[in-house]
Amino acid sequence: MTQKTWRVGVAGLGTVGGGLLQFLAERPDFAPAGDRAVVTAVSARSRSRPRTVDISSLVWFDDPVALAASPEIDIFVELVGGSDGPAKAAVETALKAGKPVVTANKALIAEHGAELAALAEAAGVPLLFEAAVMGGTPAVKMLREAMVGDDVDGVAGILNGTCNFILSEMEATGRSFAEVLREAQAMGYAEADPTMDVGGFDAGHKITILAALAFGCAPNFAAAEIEGIGAVELLDIKLAKDLGYRIKLVASASRTADGVAVTVHPSLTPLSHPLAQAGGALNALFIEGRRIGRIFIQGPGAGAGPTAAAAAADIADVMTGASRPVFQAPAGALKPFISVDPSRSVGKAYLRIMVRDEPGAIAAISETLAECGVSIDSFLQKPVEGAGGVPIVLVTHATPESTLLDAISRIEKLQAVLERPRLLRVARI
């Protein structure tokens, strides 16, 4: 059998791009088919920037769109990032030119996945994005390939290593969010502008992709309900632990009779739960299938090695001729994404209420909750030095979100209450 050499063009030479170039330089014949993958052309913002890999022998393109259109490459790898702009234009150009595309761009797929899938399928070429979710941990392949024989009812997990690192360090060291964020930035876990990570948007992009794969619908990032970790206080981390929980940023997607609910929230997870045990920058995911039951996967969600390995695996799929729809169904057959009204969701919740140390405060709060139809599962009153009041902490029984918000609004108006109560969800896992 004649060995074929696949010419790979890589746009974006950051951490992941450098890792991929290093891997393919060391192991060009890694794919099972026996063919070779060789990077022949690249594009990035700066040609002169110092890099860990030598690119002097590669054809340089200032414009990633020009690279995508070049007849001198067979596979286009997009590692530029961003939901629009050069990344989107380059991917569209490659697909229209009939070139297979591999990308790690979760924002692009979450926000434009359906239209790009239609382009790919019209051209008869793959659009692969294993590296977009959980780095080298095969979440995308699990849902797109391994779970096709089952009906998935839900996926939930920790999909952002930066937030997981920050929350883990806050608990372990007793330092504030701001202090640990600065450390995460110094270590390279967080960007100079950390909004995409700590605001929950990165996890929102990823869970949007997983929801589309799990439920056979078009990805719809705009329908995701997203809350980041910027408001999580060290006090809540300590009090949640006293109640038997650990706070994690949990991204979840579930299918109900009314539609699909996609959420990202800082949530309480039981200390004994596997998600609570995933510390540092790890990612972890549960997949709930009707026939298979519950599957749990965990691994590094970012970094040069893991993410480059995922991109390389997609390149191998292109080389071996693997063919399937971009999502669980052809683009034209994807079901519309029907989102569930968040106010109708039902679940347990953590409420932290700061009150003056005076008689009758607990009774007034309990009476207000009862009037609103909120019942209490567990309760904790624990004076905390320097807290500016006495925190009353409780975990409710399962309650509609609208009812909880009504109760919070009423409690906030009580004379003994110092500030709006803090609401955190208890993860439904």
WOSUL-V349309 format. One record per pair of residues at least 6 apart in sequence whose C-alpha atoms are under 7 Angstrom apart, sorted by sequence separation. I is the first residue (numbers start at 1). J is the second residue. If there is no record, write none. Layout:
{{I/J} {I/J}}
This chain:
{{29/35} {61/67} {81/87} {95/101} {120/126} {133/139} {170/176} {184/190} {185/191} {196/202} {212/218} {240/246} {254/260} {255/261} {270/276} {278/284} {288/294} {300/306} {355/361} {369/375} {384/390} {29/36} {80/87} {94/101} {120/127} {133/140} {170/177} {185/192} {212/219} {253/260} {254/261} {269/276} {287/294} {288/295} {383/390} {412/419} {28/36} {29/37} {68/76} {130/138} {253/261} {254/262} {286/294} {287/295} {383/391} {412/420} {28/37} {78/87} {237/246} {253/262} {275/284} {286/295} {287/296} {382/391} {412/421} {28/38} {91/101} {117/127} {130/140} {170/180} {209/219} {237/247} {252/262} {253/263} {286/296} {381/391} {130/141} {169/180} {208/219} {252/263} {285/296} {286/297} {381/392} {208/220} {251/263} {252/264} {285/297} {380/392} {381/393} {24/37} {208/221} {251/264} {284/297} {285/298} {380/393} {408/421} {24/38} {166/180} {250/264} {251/265} {284/298} {379/393} {380/394} {166/181} {249/264} {250/265} {283/298} {284/299} {379/394} {42/58} {205/221} {249/265} {250/266} {283/299} {378/394} {379/395} {41/58} {42/59} {43/60} {249/266} {250/267} {282/299} {283/300} {378/395} {21/39} {40/58} {41/59} {42/60} {43/61} {44/62} {76/94} {248/266} {249/267} {282/300} {283/301} {376/394} {377/395} {378/396} {40/59} {41/60} {42/61} {43/62} {247/266} {248/267} {281/300} {282/301} {376/395} {377/396} {43/63} {88/108} {204/224} {247/267} {248/268} {376/396} {377/397} {43/64} {65/86} {247/268} {248/269} {375/396} {376/397} {64/86} {68/90} {204/226} {246/268} {247/269} {374/396} {375/397} {76/99} {82/105} {96/119} {245/268} {246/269} {43/67} {65/89} {69/93} {75/99} {76/100} {77/101} {78/102} {79/103} {81/105} {83/107} {84/108} {92/116} {95/119} {245/269} {246/270} {65/90} {68/93} {69/94} {74/99} {75/100} {76/101} {77/102} {78/103} {79/104} {82/107} {83/108} {95/120} {98/123} {100/125} {101/126} {102/127} {103/128} {104/129} {134/159} {201/226} {245/270} {246/271} {374/399} {64/90} {68/94} {75/101} {76/102} {77/103} {78/104} {79/105} {82/108} {99/125} {100/126} {101/127} {102/128} {103/129} {106/132} {200/226} {244/270} {245/271} {96/123} {98/125} {100/127} {101/128} {102/129} {104/131} {105/132} {106/133} {162/189} {200/227} {244/271} {65/93} {69/97} {83/111} {95/123} {103/131} {104/132} {162/190} {199/227} {200/228} {8/37} {103/132} {199/228} {5/35} {6/36} {7/37} {8/38} {9/39} {198/228} {199/229} {246/276} {3/34} {4/35} {5/36} {6/37} {7/38} {8/39} {9/40} {10/41} {11/42} {12/43} {13/44} {22/53} {198/229} {199/230} {372/403} {3/35} {4/36} {5/37} {6/38} {7/39} {8/40} {9/41} {10/42} {11/43} {12/44} {198/230} {357/389} {5/38} {7/40} {8/41} {9/42} {10/43} {11/44} {356/389} {357/390} {18/52} {163/197} {355/389} {356/390} {18/53} {162/197} {163/198} {354/389} {355/390} {372/407} {354/390} {355/391} {160/197} {225/262} {226/263} {227/264} {228/265} {229/266} {354/391} {224/262} {225/263} {226/264} {227/265} {228/266} {353/391} {354/392} {369/407} {224/263} {225/264} {226/265} {352/391} {353/392} {368/407} {352/392} {353/393} {352/393} {160/202} {211/253} {351/393} {352/394} {160/203} {351/394} {368/411} {159/203} {207/251} {350/394} {351/395} {207/252} {350/395} {207/253} {349/395} {350/396} {365/411} {204/251} {348/395} {349/396} {203/251} {348/396} {348/397} {348/398} {347/398} {348/399} {346/398} {347/399} {11/64} {346/399} {347/400} {208/262} {346/400} {345/400} {346/401} {361/416} {344/400} {345/401} {343/400} {344/401} {9/67} {176/234} {343/401} {344/402} {343/402} {174/234} {204/264} {356/416} {203/264} {355/416} {356/417} {17/79} {152/214} {355/417} {356/418} {152/215} {354/417} {355/418} {9/73} {170/234} {200/264} {354/418} {8/73} {354/419} {7/73} {8/74} {9/75} {10/76} {11/77} {12/78} {171/237} {7/74} {8/75} {9/76} {10/77} {11/78} {12/79} {354/421} {6/74} {7/75} {8/76} {9/77} {10/78} {11/79} {12/80} {353/421} {11/80} {144/213} {352/421} {353/422} {140/210} {143/213} {351/421} {352/422} {143/214} {351/422} {352/423} {351/423} {133/206} {350/423} {351/424} {349/423} {350/424} {349/424} {350/425} {349/425} {350/426} {348/425} {349/426} {260/338} {261/339} {348/426} {259/338} {260/339} {261/340} {259/339} {260/340} {167/248} {259/340} {258/340} {164/248} {164/249} {163/249} {158/249} {158/250} {159/251} {157/250} {158/251} {156/250} {157/251} {110/205} {156/251} {157/252} {156/252} {155/252} {156/253} {107/205} {110/208} {155/253} {106/205} {110/209} {154/253} {155/254} {106/206} {109/209} {154/254} {153/254} {154/255} {153/255} {114/218} {114/219} {113/219} {111/219} {110/219} {111/220} {110/220} {111/221} {110/221} {168/279} {216/327} {168/280} {216/328} {216/329} {165/279} {213/327} {164/279} {165/280} {212/327} {213/328} {164/280} {165/281} {218/334} {223/339} {164/281} {217/334} {218/335} {220/337} {157/275} {216/334} {217/335} {218/336} {162/281} {216/335} {217/336} {218/337} {161/281} {217/337} {161/282} {161/283} {160/283} {159/283} {158/283} {159/284} {158/284} {157/284} {158/285} {157/285} {156/285} {157/286} {156/286} {155/286} {156/287} {155/287} {154/287} {155/288} {154/288} {153/288} {152/288} {153/289} {152/289} {153/290} {151/289} {152/290} {150/289} {151/290} {150/290} {161/301} {150/291} {150/292} {134/283} {267/424} {268/425} {269/426} {266/424} {267/425} {268/426} {269/427} {267/426} {268/427} {267/427} {137/298} {137/299} {137/300} {136/300} {137/301} {135/300} {136/301} {134/300} {135/301} {134/301} {135/302} {134/302} {136/306} {135/306} {136/307} {135/307} {136/309} {136/310} {135/310} {131/307} {131/310} {130/310} {131/311} {130/311} {144/327} {130/314} {144/328} {128/314} {126/318} {127/326} {102/311} {117/326} {102/314} {102/315} {118/331} {117/331} {114/331} {19/304} {31/316} {19/305} {33/319} {16/303} {33/320} {15/303} {16/304} {20/308} {15/304} {19/308} {16/307} {16/308}}
